Amino acid sequence: WLRNPGPQHEKRTLFGDMVCFLFITPLATISGWLCLRGAVDHLHFSSRLEAVGLIALTVALFTIYLFWTLVSFRYHCRLYNEWRRTNQRVILLIPKSVNVPSHQQSLLGLHSVKRNSKETIV
């Protein structure tokens, strides 16, 4: 799928989403941890409103992160499934039978088939 010389836009989108995922995942984790740590500190100083605000910010941050990850993953899975559905090559190999004469095998198309290296034998 990645080596297929298909649309370059889809490959750039996948690469961009992978870079964003690798950059945003630690950033979201650290930001969430800092927000929760700040909420705990505000609870100790009786600032409940700030603590609730930081907890809400953490929930919003992780909700947006998970939503983006899910949408991006589903998009790329859909592209892959569409590619797989439209780019299949199947070769059916029927073993030579002892009972069938060679001239009947050639009529049935059972003679040896030249295979391409990109084709999958099933």
C-alpha positions as CSV (number, residue, x, y, z in Angstrom):
1,W,0.0,0.0,0.0
2,L,2.8,2.4,0.9
3,R,4.9,1.4,-2.1
4,N,2.1,1.7,-4.6
5,P,2.7,4.6,-7.0
6,G,-0.8,5.9,-6.4
7,P,-2.0,9.3,-5.3
8,Q,0.8,11.2,-3.6
9,H,-1.8,13.3,-1.7
10,E,-2.9,10.4,0.4
11,K,0.7,9.5,1.3
12,R,1.5,13.1,2.3
13,T,-1.6,13.2,4.5
14,L,-0.6,9.9,6.2
15,F,2.9,11.1,6.8
16,G,1.6,14.5,8.1
17,D,-0.8,12.8,10.4
18,M,1.9,10.4,11.7
19,V,4.2,13.4,12.5
20,C,1.3,15.2,14.2
21,F,0.5,12.1,16.2
22,L,4.1,11.7,17.3
23,F,4.3,15.4,18.3
24,I,0.8,15.9,19.8
25,T,0.8,12.7,21.9
26,P,3.6,13.7,24.3
27,L,2.4,17.3,24.3
28,A,-1.1,16.3,25.3
29,T,0.1,13.9,27.9
30,I,2.4,16.5,29.5
31,S,-0.2,19.3,29.3
32,G,-2.8,17.0,30.9
33,W,-0.5,16.1,33.7
34,L,0.4,19.7,34.3
35,C,-3.3,20.7,34.4
36,L,-4.1,17.9,36.8
37,R,-1.1,18.8,39.0
38,G,-2.2,22.4,39.0
39,A,-5.8,21.4,40.0
40,V,-4.4,19.4,42.9
41,D,-2.4,22.4,44.1
42,H,-5.4,24.7,43.8
43,L,-7.5,22.3,45.8
44,H,-4.9,22.5,48.6
45,F,-5.2,26.3,48.6
46,S,-9.0,26.2,48.7
47,S,-9.3,27.6,45.1
48,R,-12.0,25.2,44.0
49,L,-13.1,27.3,41.0
50,E,-9.6,27.2,39.5
51,A,-9.2,23.5,40.2
52,V,-12.6,22.8,38.5
53,G,-11.5,24.9,35.5
54,L,-8.2,23.0,35.2
55,I,-10.0,19.6,35.4
56,A,-12.4,20.8,32.7
57,L,-9.5,21.9,30.6
58,T,-7.8,18.5,31.0
59,V,-11.1,16.7,30.0
60,A,-11.5,19.0,27.0
61,L,-7.9,18.5,26.0
62,F,-8.0,14.7,26.1
63,T,-11.5,14.6,24.4
64,I,-10.2,16.7,21.5
65,Y,-7.0,14.6,21.3
66,L,-9.0,11.3,21.2
67,F,-11.5,12.7,18.7
68,W,-8.7,13.8,16.3
69,T,-6.9,10.5,16.7
70,L,-10.1,8.5,16.0
71,V,-11.1,10.5,13.0
72,S,-7.6,10.4,11.5
73,F,-7.3,6.6,12.1
74,R,-10.7,5.9,10.6
75,Y,-9.9,8.1,7.6
76,H,-6.6,6.3,6.8
77,C,-8.3,2.9,7.4
78,R,-11.0,3.8,4.9
79,L,-8.4,4.8,2.4
80,Y,-6.5,1.6,2.9
81,N,-9.7,-0.5,2.6
82,E,-10.6,1.3,-0.6
83,W,-7.1,0.7,-2.0
84,R,-7.2,-3.0,-1.0
85,R,-10.7,-3.4,-2.5
86,T,-9.6,-1.9,-5.9
87,N,-6.1,-3.3,-6.1
88,Q,-6.4,-7.0,-5.7
89,R,-4.8,-9.6,-8.0
90,V,-5.7,-13.2,-7.3
91,I,-4.3,-16.1,-9.3
92,L,-6.0,-19.4,-8.9
93,L,-3.6,-22.3,-9.3
94,I,-5.2,-25.6,-10.1
95,P,-3.0,-28.6,-9.7
96,K,-2.5,-30.8,-12.8
97,S,-4.7,-33.8,-12.6
98,V,-3.3,-37.3,-13.6
99,N,-6.6,-38.2,-15.3
100,V,-6.8,-35.2,-17.6
101,P,-4.8,-35.5,-20.9
102,S,-2.4,-32.6,-21.6
103,H,-4.4,-31.3,-24.6
104,Q,-7.5,-31.0,-22.3
105,Q,-5.5,-29.2,-19.7
106,S,-4.5,-26.6,-22.3
107,L,-8.1,-26.2,-23.3
108,L,-9.1,-25.6,-19.7
109,G,-6.4,-23.1,-19.2
110,L,-4.5,-25.3,-16.7
111,H,-1.1,-24.8,-18.4
112,S,1.6,-23.0,-16.5
113,V,0.9,-19.3,-15.9
114,K,3.6,-16.7,-16.0
115,R,3.4,-14.9,-12.7
116,N,4.3,-11.3,-11.9
117,S,6.3,-10.7,-8.8
118,K,3.6,-8.2,-7.5
119,E,0.8,-10.9,-7.7
120,T,-0.2,-13.0,-4.7
121,I,-0.7,-16.7,-5.1
122,V,-3.8,-18.0,-3.3
